Amino acid sequence: MNTTKKQPQRSDRKVLLVPHTGRKVNVSAAERTAELLDAAGITVRVLVHQDGRPLEGSPVLSKLQRVTHDDNAAEDCELVLVLGGDGTFLRAADLAHSVDLPVLGINLGHVGFLAEWEAESLDEAIRRVIDREYRVEDRMTIDVTVLDNDLEVIGRGWALNETSVENLNRRGVLDAILEVDGRPVSSFGCDGVLISTPTGSTAYAFSAGGPVLWPELDAILVVPNNAHALFTKPLVVSPGSTVAVESNPEGAPAMAVMDGFRPIPMPPGSRVEIVRGARPVRWVRLDNSTFTDRLVTKLRLPVEGWRGPRTPGQT
């Protein structure tokens, strides 16, 4: 009797797995994901962070093809699959965006606003990936250009959540001038200025006092951060607008940070210009749940007493 285990028939399908391996339970989830995909004949490539030791200790993950964080990490893959929290998702979205691939997040963190599903639904999520039972939506991004005092380009970048113009002198304030469509709006001293997408409105911008924008809305959100002025309310501007923040040439240096981990230095007198991104992030959806439901669940909003919409004559 032949007891040799039948190997799965390999296909040309590939998935880039981006796991947060900081906890043992996360490593177990990554191993389970890799095993399910491999059993379906899908090749798994895994992103290795600076500390690769959690992979070395895994009998499953240590055998996978490893890549580091660069623009070609997800080349030839079908999608990027994220196991972790919002920070891990944003780093994975950077890889997916560079090669225009869909990205799917499974939350292994705390709030996990960017994740599509939670850890307890991992097996079902992987089954839907295997069977291609998902759809892809576009999420708006922003493109960023930083110029020095002589209007020479220092750097360029993009963001899914936000660009944070941050003061580097913690003993003082950043003297900033806000501009929209080539016209000045207001000047103020502040810790910084946040320029956010609707997706990022529930992140840093929300913590700084900005409103929540539904992701279906195309708009750019501007939120001064701890500003010392009377007019420092958040602004919601057209997605076709150009938002700029200038710093005082006599002031302190600043930094433009995209999605919390891609920085561009801003010497005194620098200018950051932000427009709608030329390329969106392709967002994998596994079900038809609404953003409203996600907002209530993630932020644990009180909805007791809600009776729902009623038709005429209904009691």
C-alpha positions as YAML, in Angstrom:
chain: A
units: angstrom
residues:
- id: 1
  name: MET
  ca: [0.00, 0.00, 0.00]
- id: 2
  name: ASN
  ca: [1.40, 3.38, -1.03]
- id: 3
  name: THR
  ca: [1.25, 5.76, 1.92]
- id: 4
  name: THR
  ca: [3.20, 8.58, 0.27]
- id: 5
  name: LYS
  ca: [1.47, 11.91, 0.86]
- id: 6
  name: LYS
  ca: [0.18, 13.37, -2.38]
- id: 7
  name: GLN
  ca: [1.76, 16.73, -3.14]
- id: 8
  name: PRO
  ca: [-0.50, 19.60, -4.24]
- id: 9
  name: GLN
  ca: [-0.40, 20.48, -7.91]
- id: 10
  name: ARG
  ca: [1.55, 23.70, -8.21]
- id: 11
  name: SER
  ca: [0.14, 26.67, -10.07]
- id: 12
  name: ASP
  ca: [1.72, 29.92, -11.14]
- id: 13
  name: ARG
  ca: [-0.12, 31.77, -8.39]
- id: 14
  name: LYS
  ca: [2.01, 33.60, -5.84]
- id: 15
  name: VAL
  ca: [1.16, 35.54, -2.67]
- id: 16
  name: LEU
  ca: [3.41, 37.84, -0.68]
- id: 17
  name: LEU
  ca: [2.85, 37.23, 3.03]
- id: 18
  name: VAL
  ca: [3.62, 40.18, 5.32]
- id: 19
  name: PRO
  ca: [3.33, 38.99, 8.94]
- id: 20
  name: HIS
  ca: [3.93, 40.81, 12.19]
- id: 21
  name: THR
  ca: [6.08, 38.26, 13.99]
- id: 22
  name: GLY
  ca: [6.46, 40.04, 17.33]
- id: 23
  name: ARG
  ca: [4.29, 37.52, 19.20]
- id: 24
  name: LYS
  ca: [4.21, 33.73, 19.17]
- id: 25
  name: VAL
  ca: [0.51, 33.67, 18.30]
- id: 26
  name: ASN
  ca: [1.24, 35.82, 15.24]
- id: 27
  name: VAL
  ca: [3.90, 33.39, 14.06]
- id: 28
  name: SER
  ca: [1.39, 30.56, 14.45]
- id: 29
  name: ALA
  ca: [-1.14, 32.48, 12.34]
- id: 30
  name: ALA
  ca: [1.49, 33.07, 9.64]
- id: 31
  name: GLU
  ca: [2.38, 29.37, 9.66]
- id: 32
  name: ARG
  ca: [-1.28, 28.40, 9.33]
- id: 33
  name: THR
  ca: [-1.71, 30.82, 6.43]
- id: 34
  name: ALA
  ca: [1.36, 29.51, 4.61]
- id: 35
  name: GLU
  ca: [0.23, 25.90, 5.05]
- id: 36
  name: LEU
  ca: [-3.27, 26.58, 3.68]
- id: 37
  name: LEU
  ca: [-1.95, 28.44, 0.65]
- id: 38
  name: ASP
  ca: [0.73, 25.83, -0.02]
- id: 39
  name: ALA
  ca: [-1.85, 23.03, 0.18]
- id: 40
  name: ALA
  ca: [-3.79, 24.83, -2.56]
- id: 41
  name: GLY
  ca: [-0.70, 24.95, -4.78]
- id: 42
  name: ILE
  ca: [-0.05, 28.67, -4.24]
- id: 43
  name: THR
  ca: [3.55, 29.74, -3.77]
- id: 44
  name: VAL
  ca: [4.11, 31.85, -0.67]
- id: 45
  name: ARG
  ca: [6.80, 34.50, -0.46]
- id: 46
  name: VAL
  ca: [7.40, 36.05, 2.98]
- id: 47
  name: LEU
  ca: [8.64, 39.51, 3.89]
- id: 48
  name: VAL
  ca: [11.57, 39.49, 6.30]
- id: 49
  name: HIS
  ca: [11.99, 42.42, 8.65]
- id: 50
  name: GLN
  ca: [15.32, 43.48, 10.11]
- id: 51
  name: ASP
  ca: [15.00, 40.87, 12.85]
- id: 52
  name: GLY
  ca: [14.49, 37.59, 11.00]
- id: 53
  name: ARG
  ca: [14.85, 35.36, 14.05]
- id: 54
  name: PRO
  ca: [11.11, 34.57, 14.43]
- id: 55
  name: LEU
  ca: [11.26, 33.05, 10.93]
- id: 56
  name: GLU
  ca: [14.40, 31.09, 11.68]
- id: 57
  name: GLY
  ca: [12.66, 29.35, 14.56]
- id: 58
  name: SER
  ca: [9.63, 28.38, 12.48]
- id: 59
  name: PRO
  ca: [9.73, 25.04, 10.64]
- id: 60
  name: VAL
  ca: [7.16, 26.41, 8.16]
- id: 61
  name: LEU
  ca: [8.18, 30.03, 7.57]
- id: 62
  name: SER
  ca: [11.92, 29.31, 7.45]
- id: 63
  name: LYS
  ca: [11.42, 27.26, 4.26]
- id: 64
  name: LEU
  ca: [9.67, 30.06, 2.33]
- id: 65
  name: GLN
  ca: [11.29, 32.36, -0.19]
- id: 66
  name: ARG
  ca: [12.26, 35.53, 1.67]
- id: 67
  name: VAL
  ca: [12.29, 39.10, 0.43]
- id: 68
  name: THR
  ca: [13.14, 42.41, 2.05]
- id: 69
  name: HIS
  ca: [11.18, 45.66, 1.86]
- id: 70
  name: ASP
  ca: [11.86, 47.05, -1.61]
- id: 71
  name: ASP
  ca: [9.81, 48.03, -4.65]
- id: 72
  name: ASN
  ca: [10.10, 44.57, -6.24]
- id: 73
  name: ALA
  ca: [9.20, 42.47, -3.20]
- id: 74
  name: ALA
  ca: [5.68, 41.72, -4.50]
- id: 75
  name: GLU
  ca: [6.61, 41.44, -8.18]
- id: 76
  name: ASP
  ca: [4.61, 38.69, -10.01]
- id: 77
  name: CYS
  ca: [2.34, 38.07, -6.99]
- id: 78
  name: GLU
  ca: [-1.44, 37.92, -7.07]
- id: 79
  name: LEU
  ca: [-1.88, 39.96, -3.91]
- id: 80
  name: VAL
  ca: [-0.20, 41.05, -0.69]
- id: 81
  name: LEU
  ca: [-1.58, 39.36, 2.42]
- id: 82
  name: VAL
  ca: [-1.05, 41.15, 5.74]
- id: 83
  name: LEU
  ca: [-1.20, 39.56, 9.18]
- id: 84
  name: GLY
  ca: [-0.88, 42.24, 11.84]
- id: 85
  name: GLY
  ca: [-2.11, 45.66, 12.86]
- id: 86
  name: ASP
  ca: [-2.36, 48.98, 11.05]
- id: 87
  name: GLY
  ca: [1.40, 49.62, 11.09]
- id: 88
  name: THR
  ca: [2.08, 46.31, 9.37]
- id: 89
  name: PHE
  ca: [-0.73, 47.01, 6.88]
- id: 90
  name: LEU
  ca: [0.74, 50.40, 5.91]
- id: 91
  name: ARG
  ca: [4.15, 48.85, 5.25]
- id: 92
  name: ALA
  ca: [2.55, 46.11, 3.19]
- id: 93
  name: ALA
  ca: [0.47, 48.67, 1.28]
- id: 94
  name: ASP
  ca: [3.73, 50.36, 0.30]
- id: 95
  name: LEU
  ca: [4.85, 47.12, -1.37]
- id: 96
  name: ALA
  ca: [1.49, 46.54, -3.05]
- id: 97
  name: HIS
  ca: [1.25, 50.14, -4.28]
- id: 98
  name: SER
  ca: [4.66, 50.02, -5.95]
- id: 99
  name: VAL
  ca: [3.54, 47.22, -8.29]
- id: 100
  name: ASP
  ca: [-0.21, 48.04, -8.35]
- id: 101
  name: LEU
  ca: [-1.36, 44.89, -6.52]
- id: 102
  name: PRO
  ca: [-4.35, 44.32, -4.19]
- id: 103
  name: VAL
  ca: [-3.66, 44.18, -0.46]
- id: 104
  name: LEU
  ca: [-5.66, 42.23, 2.14]
- id: 105
  name: GLY
  ca: [-5.33, 42.75, 5.88]
- id: 106
  name: ILE
  ca: [-6.19, 40.27, 8.65]
- id: 107
  name: ASN
  ca: [-6.05, 41.97, 12.03]
- id: 108
  name: LEU
  ca: [-3.71, 40.49, 14.63]
- id: 109
  name: GLY
  ca: [-3.26, 43.80, 16.45]
- id: 110
  name: HIS
  ca: [-5.51, 45.93, 18.64]
- id: 111
  name: VAL
  ca: [-7.89, 48.23, 16.74]
- id: 112
  name: GLY
  ca: [-6.78, 47.23, 13.25]
- id: 113
  name: PHE
  ca: [-8.90, 49.78, 11.39]
- id: 114
  name: LEU
  ca: [-7.27, 48.99, 8.06]
- id: 115
  name: ALA
  ca: [-7.76, 45.23, 8.27]
- id: 116
  name: GLU
  ca: [-10.61, 43.59, 6.39]
- id: 117
  name: TRP
  ca: [-11.20, 40.72, 8.83]
- id: 118
  name: GLU
  ca: [-10.19, 39.56, 12.29]
- id: 119
  name: ALA
  ca: [-7.89, 36.70, 13.33]
- id: 120
  name: GLU
  ca: [-10.73, 34.34, 14.26]
- id: 121
  name: SER
  ca: [-11.86, 34.34, 10.60]
- id: 122
  name: LEU
  ca: [-8.38, 33.56, 9.23]
- id: 123
  name: ASP
  ca: [-9.19, 30.17, 7.69]
- id: 124
  name: GLU
  ca: [-12.26, 31.49, 5.90]
- id: 125
  name: ALA
  ca: [-10.34, 34.50, 4.61]
- id: 126
  name: ILE
  ca: [-7.62, 32.28, 3.18]
- id: 127
  name: ARG
  ca: [-10.25, 30.02, 1.59]
- id: 128
  name: ARG
  ca: [-11.71, 33.03, -0.20]
- id: 129
  name: VAL
  ca: [-8.27, 34.05, -1.41]
- id: 130
  name: ILE
  ca: [-7.69, 30.53, -2.73]
- id: 131
  name: ASP
  ca: [-11.08, 30.51, -4.48]
- id: 132
  name: ARG
  ca: [-10.69, 34.14, -5.62]
- id: 133
  name: GLU
  ca: [-13.92, 35.03, -3.82]
- id: 134
  name: TYR
  ca: [-13.10, 38.66, -3.23]
- id: 135
  name: ARG
  ca: [-13.47, 41.99, -4.91]
- id: 136
  name: VAL
  ca: [-11.11, 44.96, -5.13]
- id: 137
  name: GLU
  ca: [-11.90, 48.59, -4.35]
- id: 138
  name: ASP
  ca: [-9.70, 51.62, -4.95]
- id: 139
  name: ARG
  ca: [-8.70, 53.77, -2.00]
- id: 140
  name: MET
  ca: [-7.54, 57.32, -2.62]
- id: 141
  name: THR
  ca: [-3.91, 58.21, -1.91]
- id: 142
  name: ILE
  ca: [-1.96, 61.47, -1.84]
- id: 143
  name: ASP
  ca: [1.27, 62.34, -3.66]
- id: 144
  name: VAL
  ca: [3.84, 64.44, -1.81]
- id: 145
  name: THR
  ca: [6.59, 66.76, -3.04]
- id: 146
  name: VAL
  ca: [9.02, 68.53, -0.69]
- id: 147
  name: LEU
  ca: [10.93, 71.57, -1.93]
- id: 148
  name: ASP
  ca: [13.66, 73.59, -0.22]
- id: 149
  name: ASN
  ca: [13.77, 77.37, 0.22]
- id: 150
  name: ASP
  ca: [15.04, 77.74, -3.36]
- id: 151
  name: LEU
  ca: [12.13, 75.59, -4.64]
- id: 152
  name: GLU
  ca: [14.46, 72.74, -5.52]
- id: 153
  name: VAL
  ca: [12.86, 69.31, -5.05]
- id: 154
  name: ILE
  ca: [14.24, 67.55, -1.97]
- id: 155
  name: GLY
  ca: [12.12, 64.43, -2.19]
- id: 156
  name: ARG
  ca: [8.89, 62.87, -3.33]
- id: 157
  name: GLY
  ca: [6.59, 60.27, -1.85]
- id: 158
  name: TRP
  ca: [3.03, 59.14, -1.35]
- id: 159
  name: ALA
  ca: [0.70, 58.14, 1.48]
- id: 160
  name: LEU
  ca: [-2.39, 56.04, 2.03]
- id: 161
  name: ASN
  ca: [-3.22, 57.49, 5.45]
- id: 162
  name: GLU
  ca: [-1.55, 60.85, 5.86]
- id: 163
  name: THR
  ca: [1.46, 63.06, 5.56]
- id: 164
  name: SER
  ca: [2.50, 64.61, 8.87]
- id: 165
  name: VAL
  ca: [4.55, 67.80, 8.69]
- id: 166
  name: GLU
  ca: [6.29, 67.64, 12.08]
- id: 167
  name: ASN
  ca: [8.30, 70.12, 14.06]
- id: 168
  name: LEU
  ca: [11.73, 68.75, 15.01]
- id: 169
  name: ASN
  ca: [12.38, 71.38, 17.69]
- id: 170
  name: ARG
  ca: [10.41, 70.10, 20.68]
- id: 171
  name: ARG
  ca: [11.32, 73.25, 22.66]
- id: 172
  name: GLY
  ca: [9.48, 75.51, 20.26]
- id: 173
  name: VAL
  ca: [6.79, 75.50, 17.59]
- id: 174
  name: LEU
  ca: [6.77, 75.14, 13.84]
- id: 175
  name: ASP
  ca: [5.92, 78.44, 12.15]
- id: 176
  name: ALA
  ca: [3.74, 77.23, 9.29]
- id: 177
  name: ILE
  ca: [1.71, 78.86, 6.55]
- id: 178
  name: LEU
  ca: [-1.15, 76.84, 5.09]
- id: 179
  name: GLU
  ca: [-1.98, 77.27, 1.42]
- id: 180
  name: VAL
  ca: [-4.77, 75.84, -0.75]
- id: 181
  name: ASP
  ca: [-4.73, 76.11, -4.55]
- id: 182
  name: GLY
  ca: [-1.94, 78.67, -4.58]
- id: 183
  name: ARG
  ca: [-3.60, 81.03, -2.07]
- id: 184
  name: PRO
  ca: [-2.67, 81.53, 1.61]
- id: 185
  name: VAL
  ca: [-5.24, 80.41, 4.19]
- id: 186
  name: SER
  ca: [-3.63, 81.02, 7.58]
- id: 187
  name: SER
  ca: [-0.32, 81.12, 9.42]
- id: 188
  name: PHE
  ca: [0.22, 79.75, 12.90]
- id: 189
  name: GLY
  ca: [2.68, 78.20, 15.28]
- id: 190
  name: CYS
  ca: [2.06, 74.48, 15.79]
- id: 191
  name: ASP
  ca: [3.51, 71.07, 16.48]
- id: 192
  name: GLY
  ca: [2.74, 70.21, 12.88]
- id: 193
  name: VAL
  ca: [0.10, 69.86, 10.19]
- id: 194
  name: LEU
  ca: [-1.60, 66.65, 9.07]
- id: 195
  name: ILE
  ca: [-2.78, 66.22, 5.49]
- id: 196
  name: SER
  ca: [-4.91, 63.10, 5.29]
- id: 197
  name: THR
  ca: [-6.96, 60.95, 2.95]
- id: 198
  name: PRO
  ca: [-10.45, 59.73, 3.94]
- id: 199
  name: THR
  ca: [-8.85, 56.38, 4.82]
- id: 200
  name: GLY
  ca: [-6.44, 58.16, 7.16]
- id: 201
  name: SER
  ca: [-9.15, 60.26, 8.79]
- id: 202
  name: THR
  ca: [-9.61, 57.56, 11.46]
- id: 203
  name: ALA
  ca: [-5.89, 57.49, 12.29]
- id: 204
  name: TYR
  ca: [-3.52, 60.30, 13.33]
- id: 205
  name: ALA
  ca: [-5.85, 63.01, 11.99]
- id: 206
  name: PHE
  ca: [-8.70, 61.70, 14.16]
- id: 207
  name: SER
  ca: [-6.48, 61.72, 17.26]
- id: 208
  name: ALA
  ca: [-5.55, 65.34, 16.46]
- id: 209
  name: GLY
  ca: [-9.21, 66.40, 16.41]
- id: 210
  name: GLY
  ca: [-10.16, 65.88, 12.78]
- id: 211
  name: PRO
  ca: [-13.49, 64.51, 11.52]
- id: 212
  name: VAL
  ca: [-14.14, 61.00, 10.27]
- id: 213
  name: LEU
  ca: [-14.54, 60.85, 6.49]
- id: 214
  name: TRP
  ca: [-16.23, 57.88, 4.85]
- id: 215
  name: PRO
  ca: [-13.73, 56.20, 2.48]
- id: 216
  name: GLU
  ca: [-16.11, 56.50, -0.48]
- id: 217
  name: LEU
  ca: [-15.64, 60.27, -0.27]
- id: 218
  name: ASP
  ca: [-12.87, 61.77, -2.39]
- id: 219
  name: ALA
  ca: [-11.40, 64.65, -0.41]
- id: 220
  name: ILE
  ca: [-8.24, 65.91, 1.28]
- id: 221
  name: LEU
  ca: [-8.36, 66.57, 5.03]
- id: 222
  name: VAL
  ca: [-6.12, 69.20, 6.64]
- id: 223
  name: VAL
  ca: [-5.72, 69.16, 10.45]
- id: 224
  name: PRO
  ca: [-3.40, 71.59, 12.29]
- id: 225
  name: ASN
  ca: [-1.76, 69.75, 15.18]
- id: 226
  name: ASN
  ca: [-1.72, 71.67, 18.50]
- id: 227
  name: ALA
  ca: [-1.75, 75.03, 16.75]
- id: 228
  name: HIS
  ca: [-1.51, 78.34, 18.62]
- id: 229
  name: ALA
  ca: [-4.07, 80.44, 16.75]
- id: 230
  name: LEU
  ca: [-7.78, 81.20, 16.68]
- id: 231
  name: PHE
  ca: [-8.43, 79.73, 13.23]
- id: 232
  name: THR
  ca: [-7.08, 76.21, 13.48]
- id: 233
  name: LYS
  ca: [-10.13, 74.15, 12.63]
- id: 234
  name: PRO
  ca: [-9.77, 71.15, 10.30]
- id: 235
  name: LEU
  ca: [-10.46, 71.76, 6.62]
- id: 236
  name: VAL
  ca: [-11.93, 69.39, 4.05]
- id: 237
  name: VAL
  ca: [-10.90, 70.44, 0.55]
- id: 238
  name: SER
  ca: [-11.51, 69.21, -2.96]
- id: 239
  name: PRO
  ca: [-9.57, 66.16, -4.16]
- id: 240
  name: GLY
  ca: [-8.54, 68.31, -7.12]
- id: 241
  name: SER
  ca: [-6.91, 70.91, -4.88]
- id: 242
  name: THR
  ca: [-3.22, 71.37, -4.09]
- id: 243
  name: VAL
  ca: [-2.50, 71.74, -0.38]
- id: 244
  name: ALA
  ca: [0.82, 73.26, 0.63]
- id: 245
  name: VAL
  ca: [2.53, 73.94, 3.95]
- id: 246
  name: GLU
  ca: [5.45, 76.34, 4.10]
- id: 247
  name: SER
  ca: [7.85, 76.69, 7.03]
- id: 248
  name: ASN
  ca: [9.58, 79.87, 8.19]
- id: 249
  name: PRO
  ca: [13.08, 80.31, 6.66]
- id: 250
  name: GLU
  ca: [14.21, 81.66, 10.05]
- id: 251
  name: GLY
  ca: [12.62, 78.82, 11.97]
- id: 252
  name: ALA
  ca: [13.50, 75.28, 12.93]
- id: 253
  name: PRO
  ca: [13.84, 72.25, 10.64]
- id: 254
  name: ALA
  ca: [10.84, 69.98, 10.15]
- id: 255
  name: MET
  ca: [10.08, 66.56, 8.72]
- id: 256
  name: ALA
  ca: [7.41, 65.31, 6.32]
- id: 257
  name: VAL
  ca: [6.49, 61.78, 7.39]
- id: 258
  name: MET
  ca: [4.28, 59.65, 5.14]
- id: 259
  name: ASP
  ca: [2.20, 56.93, 6.82]
- id: 260
  name: GLY
  ca: [4.39, 57.10, 9.88]
- id: 261
  name: PHE
  ca: [7.53, 55.52, 8.41]
- id: 262
  name: ARG
  ca: [8.64, 57.25, 5.19]
- id: 263
  name: PRO
  ca: [10.33, 60.55, 6.20]
- id: 264
  name: ILE
  ca: [11.65, 63.42, 4.08]
- id: 265
  name: PRO
  ca: [13.73, 66.07, 5.92]
- id: 266
  name: MET
  ca: [12.52, 69.68, 5.61]
- id: 267
  name: PRO
  ca: [15.18, 72.35, 6.25]
- id: 268
  name: PRO
  ca: [13.94, 75.80, 7.39]
- id: 269
  name: GLY
  ca: [12.02, 77.51, 4.61]
- id: 270
  name: SER
  ca: [10.92, 74.23, 3.02]
- id: 271
  name: ARG
  ca: [7.60, 73.69, 1.35]
- id: 272
  name: VAL
  ca: [5.54, 70.50, 1.07]
- id: 273
  name: GLU
  ca: [2.95, 70.21, -1.71]
- id: 274
  name: ILE
  ca: [0.25, 67.53, -1.65]
- id: 275
  name: VAL
  ca: [-2.17, 66.47, -4.37]
- id: 276
  name: ARG
  ca: [-4.43, 63.52, -5.01]
- id: 277
  name: GLY
  ca: [-2.35, 60.42, -5.71]
- id: 278
  name: ALA
  ca: [-1.93, 59.27, -9.29]
- id: 279
  name: ARG
  ca: [-2.24, 55.63, -8.21]
- id: 280
  name: PRO
  ca: [-4.77, 54.39, -5.62]
- id: 281
  name: VAL
  ca: [-4.26, 51.50, -3.24]
- id: 282
  name: ARG
  ca: [-6.17, 48.42, -4.42]
- id: 283
  name: TRP
  ca: [-8.09, 47.26, -1.36]
- id: 284
  name: VAL
  ca: [-9.36, 43.66, -1.06]
- id: 285
  name: ARG
  ca: [-12.91, 43.28, 0.26]
- id: 286
  name: LEU
  ca: [-14.19, 39.89, 1.42]
- id: 287
  name: ASP
  ca: [-17.76, 40.85, 2.32]
- id: 288
  name: ASN
  ca: [-20.30, 43.65, 2.02]
- id: 289
  name: SER
  ca: [-20.04, 45.07, 5.54]
- id: 290
  name: THR
  ca: [-20.34, 48.86, 5.66]
- id: 291
  name: PHE
  ca: [-17.86, 51.40, 6.92]
- id: 292
  name: THR
  ca: [-20.49, 52.50, 9.43]
- id: 293
  name: ASP
  ca: [-20.53, 49.03, 11.00]
- id: 294
  name: ARG
  ca: [-16.73, 48.95, 11.10]
- id: 295
  name: LEU
  ca: [-16.62, 52.38, 12.73]
- id: 296
  name: VAL
  ca: [-19.05, 51.32, 15.45]
- id: 297
  name: THR
  ca: [-17.23, 48.04, 16.08]
- id: 298
  name: LYS
  ca: [-13.67, 49.35, 16.06]
- id: 299
  name: LEU
  ca: [-14.38, 52.43, 18.20]
- id: 300
  name: ARG
  ca: [-16.93, 50.62, 20.36]
- id: 301
  name: LEU
  ca: [-19.49, 53.36, 19.82]
- id: 302
  name: PRO
  ca: [-22.71, 53.20, 21.88]
- id: 303
  name: VAL
  ca: [-25.72, 52.33, 19.72]
- id: 304
  name: GLU
  ca: [-28.12, 51.07, 22.38]
- id: 305
  name: GLY
  ca: [-31.71, 52.13, 21.72]
- id: 306
  name: TRP
  ca: [-31.36, 52.24, 17.95]
- id: 307
  name: ARG
  ca: [-34.61, 51.11, 16.31]
- id: 308
  name: GLY
  ca: [-33.64, 51.48, 12.67]
- id: 309
  name: PRO
  ca: [-35.47, 52.93, 9.68]
- id: 310
  name: ARG
  ca: [-39.24, 52.49, 9.69]
- id: 311
  name: THR
  ca: [-41.79, 52.40, 6.90]
- id: 312
  name: PRO
  ca: [-45.07, 54.38, 7.07]
- id: 313
  name: GLY
  ca: [-47.61, 52.66, 9.27]
- id: 314
  name: GLN
  ca: [-45.01, 50.50, 11.01]
- id: 315
  name: THR
  ca: [-45.32, 50.46, 14.81]
...
